[in-house]
Amino acid sequence: MGIKIDYKIKPVDLEKEINYTFELSGSKILSLEKTWNPANGAPVFTVRGIYTSRGWTEWTQGFQFGSALLQFDAMSGEPQCSIYSKCRTSAQAEDFLIIGREGTLKYMGSHLTHIGVHDHGFNNVSTYGNLLRLAKEGKIECSKEEIELYKLALKVSGAVQGSRWTNIAGGLGFIYSFNGPHSLFIDTIRTLRALALAYKLGHFLMGEGDKRISLLTRLILHILTTINFNIYFGNGRDIYDVRGRVAHESIFNVNNGSYRCPNSQQGFSPFTTWTRGLAWAILGFAEQLEFLKALSAQEIETVLNEVNEKLDRKLIENFNLSFLKNGELTFEGLKKLMLDSAIATADFYIENSCTDGVPYWDTGAPYLYKMGDYLNKPSDPFNKWEPVDSSAAAIAAQGLIRLGNYITADGNAKIGKKYRQAGLTITRTLLNPPYISTDKNHQGLLLHSVYHRPRGWDYIPKSRSVPSGESSMWGDYHLRELCVMLLKEIRGEPYLTFFNICLD
């Protein structure tokens, strides 16, 4: 059955729950700030309710300080709900601004030049990007020098991310993951925000011989490569080709640029769908559709000319080349490819989640069959067979709402409403028990998040057989970001996008 979409729910109907969520959120941010030891590395996920670190890659610290900035954003408006008075007695909005701003300036510098990860859009847009956005919106006072610092940070971050580049057959290419030049992750579709911001701030990458490399061109080529190899459309490329399914990782032979196979790091297998990767795709495509819509005709023409110069149609693998018009990639063709990808992944998510909108960690998890008709009932984070992943739900909810808004603005309100309402339905689930963390001693905000099930990194309570009851930095951050987006709509503030800072 999948998600039982509530077509009547409105953001204002969730205002009380959102305000209560930020009341809870504030105390949890303060608790983490009090107990976190920087020497232990960035906080990643909770164990028995306390945030701990887990060395793999440094991709979560931006969510730590970004969460404080989102808390400030939520509290610095003019909320009508009296529940805010409870939060303000323990900390004023400015306290969270101090945590976010000082933490960013003290600890995030190394993330700007981190050449070993693809996660710049997570770490640095969540911190420097939020600070610049808050200044643009007039919510914080910044000197000219401070604003220029934030801009420079975002330029550097986007260029460093853009330098992690692998060329492949057909003129395509991608930002490679921390696994190395052979590895394309679906996650990266959301971290493209770093390239987009650096480009819009007037930056470019300098290569050998002083060659200027367009970050927008690399962004577009990465999108095309991701669509070609990580998204399935039911066209029969293998016997597991189901429309909307995603591969967490695509593997390439870097010697000749040829595609080799799908793979998965955090999912169950290369031929099943890791649901957080699916959620990254929905949100990443929706945000990039919004971003492309904000570009000028001249910017679009320039980047498409450069992309078309690079494409070699005879060598492109797998692609249905019908997206080309007279052998050329057009803006309409690009938008259609991206929208088709967003809709396919959104449909797959809706169809493969429980009725309340929360998915299990992988659609092919090995013991799901023991749970009977699990898609025809609400999610059960306390079952004994397979864990849910609430962080995937928080990410997907924002993506579905953005996708619905985009499609509605593009003239198809009926279809747009489906995705927007699906996102709101998920949001309501996450803002209520058993997903919202009301325990004052638990540092996490969103319960029942999963990090790396195959490696067994997630804490399993003694009374349980699968992970449950814990939180993650990305799950908490994305729930806060989702709530800020909806609060802005409720209050009549400007629509939340990562690129607002670049608009006049």
C-alpha positions in Angstrom: 0.0 0.0 0.0 2.7 2.5 1.0 2.0 5.9 2.5 -1.6 6.8 3.4 -1.5 10.4 2.2 -3.5 12.9 4.2 -4.7 15.4 1.5 -6.2 17.8 4.0 -3.3 18.5 6.4 -1.8 22.0 6.2 1.5 23.3 7.6 -0.5 25.5 10.1 -2.1 22.3 11.4 1.4 21.3 12.5 2.4 24.6 14.1 1.9 23.4 17.7 4.0 20.3 17.1 6.7 22.3 15.4 6.9 24.8 18.2 7.1 21.9 20.8 9.8 20.3 18.7 11.9 23.4 18.9 11.3 23.6 22.7 12.7 20.0 22.9 15.4 20.8 20.4 16.8 23.7 22.4 17.5 21.7 25.5 19.1 18.9 23.5 21.5 21.3 21.7 22.5 22.8 25.1 23.0 19.3 26.6 25.3 18.3 23.7 27.2 21.6 23.9 27.8 20.9 27.6 29.0 17.4 27.3 30.7 17.3 23.9 34.5 17.0 23.9 36.1 18.3 20.7 39.1 16.0 21.2 36.8 13.0 20.5 35.8 14.2 17.0 32.5 15.2 15.7 29.3 13.8 17.3 27.7 11.2 15.0 24.9 9.2 16.7 23.7 8.5 20.2 24.3 5.5 22.4 21.9 5.2 25.3 20.8 8.7 24.5 24.3 10.4 24.6 26.0 11.6 21.4 29.2 9.7 20.5 31.7 9.9 17.7 32.5 7.3 15.1 35.5 7.7 12.9 34.8 6.9 9.3 34.6 10.2 7.5 34.1 13.7 9.0 30.7 14.6 7.6 28.5 15.4 10.6 30.1 18.4 12.4 28.3 20.9 10.2 25.0 19.4 11.4 26.1 20.1 15.0 26.6 23.8 14.6 24.0 24.1 11.8 21.4 22.7 14.2 22.1 25.6 16.6 21.7 28.1 13.8 18.4 26.5 12.8 17.3 26.7 16.4 18.1 30.4 16.4 16.2 30.9 13.2 13.1 29.2 14.6 13.3 31.2 17.8 14.1 34.6 16.3 10.7 35.0 14.6 7.5 36.0 16.3 5.9 32.8 17.3 2.3 32.9 18.5 2.5 29.7 20.5 3.0 30.3 24.2 5.0 27.1 24.5 8.0 29.1 23.3 8.1 30.9 26.7 9.3 27.6 28.2 12.3 27.4 25.8 13.2 31.1 26.3 13.5 30.7 30.1 16.4 28.3 29.6 18.1 30.0 26.7 17.5 33.0 24.5 17.7 32.8 20.7 21.0 34.6 20.8 22.5 31.8 22.9 22.1 29.4 20.0 23.5 31.9 17.5 26.6 32.1 19.7 26.9 28.3 19.7 26.4 28.1 15.9 28.6 31.0 14.9 31.5 30.5 17.3 31.5 26.7 16.7 31.6 27.4 12.9 34.5 29.8 13.2 36.5 27.7 15.7 36.0 24.2 14.3 34.8 24.2 10.7 37.9 25.7 8.9 39.4 22.3 8.3 36.2 21.1 6.6 36.5 23.8 4.0 39.7 22.3 2.6 39.0 18.7 3.4 40.1 17.0 0.2 39.0 13.5 1.3 35.2 13.7 1.4 32.3 14.5 -0.9 30.3 16.0 2.0 31.0 19.7 1.6 27.4 20.5 1.0 26.5 18.9 4.3 29.2 20.4 6.5 29.7 23.8 5.1 26.4 24.8 3.6 24.8 23.9 7.0 27.1 26.3 8.8 28.7 29.1 6.7 25.7 28.9 4.3 23.1 29.2 7.2 25.1 32.2 8.6 25.2 34.0 5.3 21.5 33.3 4.8 20.6 34.6 8.2 22.5 37.8 7.4 20.8 38.1 4.1 17.4 37.8 5.8 18.3 40.5 8.3 18.1 38.1 11.3 21.7 38.6 12.4 24.0 41.6 12.2 27.3 41.0 10.4 30.1 43.3 9.5 31.1 43.5 5.8 34.2 41.6 6.7 32.3 38.8 8.3 30.0 38.4 5.3 33.0 38.3 3.0 34.5 35.6 5.2 31.3 33.5 4.8 31.3 34.0 1.1 35.0 33.1 0.8 34.4 29.9 2.9 31.6 28.8 0.6 33.7 29.5 -2.5 36.6 27.5 -1.2 34.3 24.6 -0.1 32.7 24.4 -3.5 36.0 24.5 -5.4 37.5 21.7 -3.2 34.4 19.6 -3.7 34.5 20.2 -7.4 38.1 19.1 -7.6 37.2 15.6 -6.6 36.4 14.7 -10.2 36.5 11.6 -12.3 36.0 11.8 -16.1 34.2 8.8 -17.6 33.2 7.6 -21.1 30.9 9.8 -23.1 32.2 13.1 -21.7 30.3 12.5 -18.4 31.9 12.7 -15.0 31.2 12.9 -11.3 32.4 14.1 -7.9 33.8 10.9 -6.4 33.1 9.7 -2.9 35.5 9.2 0.0 36.0 5.6 -1.4 38.0 6.9 -4.3 37.9 8.0 -7.9 36.0 4.8 -8.9 33.0 5.6 -6.7 29.9 7.6 -7.3 27.5 7.9 -4.3 23.8 8.8 -4.6 24.3 11.0 -1.4 26.3 13.5 -3.4 23.3 14.8 -5.2 22.4 16.7 -2.1 25.9 18.0 -1.4 26.0 19.7 -4.8 24.7 22.7 -2.9 28.4 23.5 -2.3 29.1 23.7 -6.0 26.0 25.7 -6.7 26.7 28.3 -4.1 30.4 28.7 -5.0 29.3 29.2 -8.7 26.6 31.7 -7.8 29.1 33.6 -5.6 31.2 34.1 -8.8 33.8 31.4 -8.2 35.4 28.8 -10.4 38.0 26.1 -10.1 41.5 26.7 -11.4 43.3 23.7 -13.0 46.6 22.9 -14.7 47.8 25.6 -17.0 45.5 28.1 -15.3 42.5 26.5 -16.9 39.2 27.8 -15.6 36.8 25.0 -14.7 33.1 25.8 -14.4 31.6 24.5 -11.2 28.1 24.8 -12.8 29.3 22.6 -15.6 30.6 20.0 -13.2 27.3 20.2 -11.3 25.3 19.5 -14.4 27.6 16.6 -15.5 27.4 15.1 -12.1 23.6 15.2 -12.2 23.5 13.6 -15.7 25.9 10.8 -14.5 23.9 10.2 -11.4 20.7 9.9 -13.4 22.3 7.6 -15.9 23.9 5.2 -13.4 22.3 5.5 -10.0 18.6 5.9 -10.8 16.5 3.1 -12.3 13.6 3.7 -14.6 12.3 0.2 -15.3 13.9 0.1 -18.7 15.5 -3.4 -18.2 19.1 -2.5 -17.6 19.2 -5.5 -15.3 16.6 -7.9 -13.9 16.3 -5.8 -10.7 15.5 -2.6 -12.7 12.4 -1.3 -10.9 11.3 2.3 -11.6 12.5 4.7 -8.9 15.0 2.3 -7.3 18.4 3.8 -6.6 21.9 2.3 -6.3 23.8 3.7 -3.3 27.1 3.5 -5.2 28.1 3.1 -8.9 31.6 1.6 -9.6 33.7 2.6 -12.6 36.9 1.5 -14.2 39.0 4.6 -13.9 41.5 3.4 -16.6 39.0 3.7 -19.4 36.0 5.4 -17.8 33.6 2.5 -18.3 30.8 1.6 -15.9 31.3 -1.7 -14.1 28.5 -2.4 -11.6 26.2 -1.1 -8.8 27.3 -1.4 -5.2 26.1 -0.5 -1.7 28.0 0.6 1.3 25.2 1.1 3.8 22.4 -0.8 2.2 21.7 -4.5 2.2 22.9 -5.2 -1.4 23.7 -3.5 -4.7 20.3 -4.8 -6.0 18.1 -3.5 -3.2 17.4 0.1 -2.2 19.0 1.7 0.9 16.2 4.1 1.8 18.3 7.0 3.1 20.1 7.0 -0.3 16.7 7.1 -1.9 15.7 10.1 0.3 19.0 11.9 -0.6 18.0 11.5 -4.2 14.5 13.0 -3.7 15.7 16.0 -1.8 18.8 16.6 -4.0 16.9 16.5 -7.2 14.1 18.7 -5.9 16.6 21.3 -4.6 18.6 21.4 -7.8 15.4 21.8 -9.8 14.6 24.9 -7.7 18.2 26.1 -8.2 18.1 25.7 -12.0 14.9 27.6 -12.1 16.6 30.6 -10.5 19.4 30.8 -13.1 19.3 33.3 -15.9 18.8 32.4 -19.5 22.4 33.5 -20.2 23.8 31.3 -17.4 21.8 28.3 -18.8 22.9 28.9 -22.4 26.6 29.2 -21.3 26.6 26.0 -19.2 24.7 23.9 -21.8 27.1 25.0 -24.5 30.0 23.7 -22.4 28.2 20.5 -21.5 27.3 19.8 -25.1 30.9 20.3 -26.1 31.9 17.5 -23.7 29.3 14.9 -24.5 30.2 12.1 -26.9 26.9 10.5 -27.8 28.5 7.4 -29.2 30.3 6.5 -26.0 27.5 7.3 -23.5 26.5 4.0 -21.8 23.0 3.1 -20.7 21.4 6.5 -21.4 18.1 6.8 -23.2 19.3 9.5 -25.6 15.8 10.7 -26.3 16.5 13.5 -23.8 18.7 15.1 -26.6 17.1 17.3 -29.2 18.9 17.2 -32.6 21.8 15.7 -30.7 22.0 18.5 -28.2 21.1 18.7 -24.5 18.5 21.5 -24.0 17.4 23.2 -20.9 13.9 21.6 -21.3 15.6 18.2 -21.8 17.7 18.7 -18.6 14.7 19.7 -16.5 12.7 16.8 -17.8 15.5 14.3 -16.9 15.7 15.7 -13.4 12.0 15.9 -12.9 11.5 12.4 -14.2 14.2 11.3 -11.7 12.7 13.1 -8.8 9.2 11.8 -9.5 10.4 8.2 -10.0 12.3 8.2 -6.7 9.4 9.9 -4.9 6.9 7.4 -6.2 9.2 4.5 -5.2 9.6 6.0 -1.7 5.8 6.5 -1.3 5.1 2.9 -2.5 7.8 1.3 -0.3 7.2 3.1 3.0 4.8 2.2 5.7 1.4 3.9 5.9 2.7 6.7 8.2 5.5 7.5 5.8 8.5 6.0 7.6 10.5 3.3 5.7 12.6 0.4 6.9 16.3 0.9 6.4 16.4 -1.0 3.1 13.6 -2.1 0.9 15.2 -5.5 0.5 16.3 -6.0 4.1 16.5 -9.8 4.6 14.0 -10.3 7.4 11.2 -8.0 6.2 9.3 -11.1 4.9 8.9 -12.2 8.5 6.8 -9.0 9.2 3.9 -9.9 6.9 2.2 -7.1 5.1 4.3 -4.4 6.7 3.6 -1.8 4.1 -0.1 -1.9 4.8 0.3 -0.6 8.4 2.2 2.0 10.4 5.9 1.6 10.9 7.0 -0.4 14.0 10.4 0.8 15.3 10.2 -1.8 18.1 9.8 -4.9 15.9 12.3 -7.7 16.3 13.3 -8.1 12.7 14.5 -5.0 10.9 15.0 -1.4 12.0 13.2 1.6 10.5 15.2 4.7 9.5 13.5 7.9 10.7 16.4 10.0 9.3 15.4 8.8 5.8 11.9 10.0 6.5 13.0 13.4 7.6 15.1 13.9 4.5 12.4 12.5 2.2 9.7 14.7 3.7 11.5 17.9 2.8 12.2 16.6 -0.7 8.6 15.6 -1.3 7.3 19.0 -0.1 9.8 20.8 -2.3 9.0 18.6 -5.3 5.3 19.2 -4.8 5.9 22.9 -4.6 8.0 22.9 -7.8 5.4 20.9 -9.8 2.6 23.1 -8.6 4.4 26.2 -9.5 5.1 24.6 -12.9 1.4 24.4 -13.5 0.3 21.0 -12.4 -1.3 21.5 -9.0 -3.0 18.1 -8.8 0.2 16.1 -9.2 2.1 18.6 -7.1 -0.4 18.2 -4.2 0.3 14.4 -4.1 4.0 14.9 -3.2 3.5 18.0 -1.0 0.8 16.2 1.1 2.9 13.0 1.3 5.7 15.1 2.8 3.4 16.8 5.3 2.0 13.4 6.3 5.5 12.1 7.0 6.2 15.3 9.0 3.2 14.8 11.3 4.4 11.3 12.0 7.9 12.4 12.9 6.7 15.2 15.2 4.8 12.8 17.4 5.6 9.7 19.5 7.3 7.3 19.0 9.6 9.4 16.8 10.0 12.7 18.7 12.3 12.4 21.7 10.6 13.9 24.8 13.1 12.5 27.3 15.1 15.4 28.8 18.1 13.0 29.3 18.2 12.0 25.7 20.4 14.3 23.6 18.8 13.2 20.3 15.7 14.9 18.8 14.5 12.3 16.2 14.4 8.7 17.5 14.9 5.5 15.6 17.6 6.7 13.2 20.0 4.1 11.7 23.6 4.8 10.6 25.3 1.7 9.2 23.3 -1.5 9.7 25.7 -3.8 7.7 28.6 -2.9 9.9 26.6 -3.2 13.1 27.5 0.3 14.3 24.0 1.2 15.7 23.3 0.5 19.4 20.8 -2.3 20.1 19.1 -2.0 23.5 19.4 -5.2 25.7 15.7 -5.9 25.5 15.8 -5.6 21.6 17.1 -7.5 18.7 17.5 -4.6 16.3 18.6 -1.0 16.7 16.0 1.4 18.0 15.6 4.4 20.2 18.7 6.3 19.0 19.3 9.5 17.0 21.8 10.8 14.5 23.3 14.2 13.7 21.9 14.2 10.2 18.4 13.0 11.3 18.2 15.7 14.0 19.5 18.4 11.6 17.1 17.5 8.8 14.1 17.4 11.1 15.0 20.9 12.3 15.6 22.1 8.7 12.2 20.6 7.7 10.5 22.4 10.5 12.2 25.7 9.8 11.0 25.5 6.2 7.4 25.0 7.3 7.6 27.7 10.0 8.7 30.2 7.4 5.7 29.3 5.3 3.4 29.5 8.3 4.8 33.0 9.3 4.9 34.3 5.7 8.7 34.5 5.6 10.7 34.0 2.4 10.7 30.4 1.1 13.7 28.5 2.4 16.3 27.6 -0.2 20.1 27.2 0.1 20.7 29.7 -2.7 18.6 32.6 -1.3 21.9 34.2 -0.3 22.8 34.7 -3.9 19.6 36.3 -5.0 19.1 40.1 -5.3 
